[in-house]
Every structure is written in C-alpha cells, then in structure tokens.
Amino acid sequence: MNTSSRWSRAWHMVHPGRNPLARREDRIEAFTVLLAVALVVLALPVAAVVASGVFAARAEQAATEQATRYRADATLLEDGGPIAIEGRSGVADDTSPAEATWVTRDGDSRVGEVQATRGTRAGAKVPVWLDESGNPVAAPLTGLDARLLGVGTGVGLWLAFIVVVLAGYGCGRVLLDRVRWARWQEEWREFASH
C-alpha cells in the first residue's frame, strides 16, 4: 500500500462524506476519531500547565534545600557494610548505614549513622550532606532535578491520557464492529431468505 492510498483511506475514515455505502456506525467512528484527536491535542496544554506547576514547586524546594544544606566530611568509626552482589543485576545497593563522626558548620562534633559506600574501611572520610541543625540528610535537589521532574510529569501525564483515549477509542470501535457484524448477519439472513 503506497503513502497516498494510506492518506486517502485515513481521510475517508474521518470524513465519510455523502457516500451512500457509509453506515451510521462509520459516521460514529469518524466522529470518535476526530474526538480522540481533539482530546489528545487539548490535553497537551493541560499537561504543560501541570508540568510547569511541578517544576515551580520543585525549583522552590531546590532553592530552599540548596540554601539550608551543606556538605561536610564524616569519618567512619566502623567499616561500611560488606559488598553485596545480587544475582544477575550485580551490586544490590551501593551504600549502607555506618557509624561515623563529623563536624558541623558551628564546630560541634557529632556522632551518628551516615550512608557509606559498601566496603569502605573505618577511618575513611565520606561526604555527607547536613541540614541547618547538623543532622545528615539527602543531597539537595538541583535545578536540573526540578526540570526533569517537571518535564517527566508533563510527558508522563500526556502519555497516560493518550493511552486512556486510545483505550476508549478501542472499546468504542469494538462495540461499533459488533453492531456492524450483527447488521451484516441480519442482511445476509434477509438476502438468503429471498
């Protein structure tokens, strides 16, 4: 099938026109195709607004975390966990909790658990992120993280909506095909009786 016949077929599917062979079901299907396309196109700005909102919230969170968290070096008081290898996937988890000591911005010495790379020996220095109170926390969110979360949310939402619309169209098409088959069977019975 060449490209022009594909376009022609697609055009006649969404626009049966005054064709006397086009049944009511064909016209309903044409309407559902146009409705599905319109819904997918209209969902794009909605997904963009949601993505923008997620980006704005995460960018604000990133700015707050960047301002309130700082990096320090902790000295391990015990060995990090043993290196764990899991099946085909290799290393199961790169870090494990280990007892360590660190100095806060204010000069206070603290002792507690930090995440250390598996296999690290006692006495080794490991980087940690601390909050304003000097407690270990996760690394702060970056501007790139905020952008990726925003874009990922928008694209994911739009693709999920496309799947829902396609599923709805598919269900509608199945129902229309059942009506077509029933009508064809009825017409064949009528034809056979003559």
N, C-alpha and C positions, 0 to 999 in steps of 0.2 A: 504494500500500500504506500503510495507516494505522499509527500507532505501536503500537496494541495487537496487531495481527497480526504485526508485526515481533517484539515481545516473545514472543508465543506461538510463533512459528517458532523463535526462539532458544532458548526453554525446551525445546521438543521436540527440538531438535538435541542439547542436552546431556543430556536426560533422555527417551530414547525410551519408557521405561516398559515395560508389558506389551503394547504394540502388536504384533499379530501380523504386521503389514507391515514392522516394523523388522527388518532383517537383521543378521547378525553384524557386518558392516562398519559399519553405522550405530552399533552399540553401541561398537565400537572407536573410531570417530570421536568419539563423545560423550566417551569416556574421554580421548582425546588433547586435546580442547578443554579439559576440566577440568584435565588435567595441565599444559597450556601456561599456563593462567591461574594455577594454583598456583605454577608455577616463576617466572613473572614477578613475582608478589606476594612470593615468598620471596627473590627476587634483590634486592628493594628494600633490606632491611636490610643485606645484604652490600655493596651499592654505597654505602650510607651509612657503613658502617664503613671502607671503603677511602677514601672522601672525607674522613672525619674524620682518618684517618692522614696523608693527603696534606696536609690543612690544618695539622695539628700540625707536620709536618716543615717545611713552608714558613713557618709562623709563627715557628718557631725560627730558620730561616735568615734571615728578615726581621729578627728582633730582633738577630741577630749582625751582619748587614750594616749595620743602622742604627747600631749601636754602634761599628763599626770603620771605616766610610766617612764621608767628609766632603766638602763641596762647596767648590770654590775657583774662582777666575777664572784662565784662561790667556790669554796674549796671543799672537796668531798672528804667527809670523815669516814666513809666506808666505801667499799667497792660498789660500782654500779652493778645492776643485775647481769646475770650471765647472758651471753649471746644466745638468742633463741632462734632456731631455724624451724620453719613450719612447712612441711610437705613440698609441693611444687612451687609455692609462692616465695620461698626463701625466708628472709628475716621477718618474723611476725610483728614485732614492734621495735622501733629503733631506740626508744628511751624507756627508762623505768625510774621509779622514785628511789632516791638515795639520800641519806642524812648528810647535811653539809652546813658550812658556816659562811656568812657573808657580812659585809659592812654596808650599812645604809648611807644615804646621802648625808645624814646628820652625824655620821661617825659611830653609830650604835652597832655593836656586833650582835648578830642574830644566829640562831641555830634552828634548823628545820629541814623538811623534805623539799628537795628540788628534783626536777627531771634531769637525769644524766644519761648520756649515751651508754648503751649496754656495753659492758666490757671495760669501762673506764675504771682506773685504779684509784684507791684512796690517796688524797693529797693532790690530785689533778684539779685544775681550775676549769670550771664550766660556766658558760654565760647564762645569766638568769635575768628576767625582767621583774622589776619591783614596782609596786604601787606607791602612793604617797606615804603610806604607813610603813613601808619597808618589807611588805609581805610579797612572796613570789606570786606572779600572775602570768597569764598567757601574753605572748608578744602583742603589741598594739596593732590594731587594724591599720592598714595603709590606704592611701588614696586609690591605689591600683585595686586593692581588695574591694573597696567600695564600688568602683566602676564595674568590676567583674560581677559582683553580686547584683548590681542594678541591671546590667545587660543580661546576665543569666536569668534573672527573674522575669524580665520582659519577654525574652525569647522563649523561655520555658512556658510562660503563661499563654503566649500566642500559639505555640505549637500544640499545647494541650487543648486550646479552643478549636484549632483546626481538626484535631483528632475527634473531638466531640461532634463538630459539624459533619465531618465525613461519616462518622458512625450514624448520625441522624439521617444523612442522605442515603447511606447504605440500607438502613432499615426501611426508609420510605420507598426506595427502589424495589426491595424485596416484596413489600406489600403491593406495589403497583404491578410487579411482574405476576404475582398471584392473581390479581384481578384480570390481567391480560390473559393468562393461561385459562382461567375459568371462562372468560368470554369466548376465547378461541374454541374451547371444548364445546361450549354451547352452540357456537356457529357450526362446528363440524357435525354435531348431532343433528342440527336442523338441516344441514346440507345432505347428510346421509339418509335422512327420512324421506327425501324427495326422490 
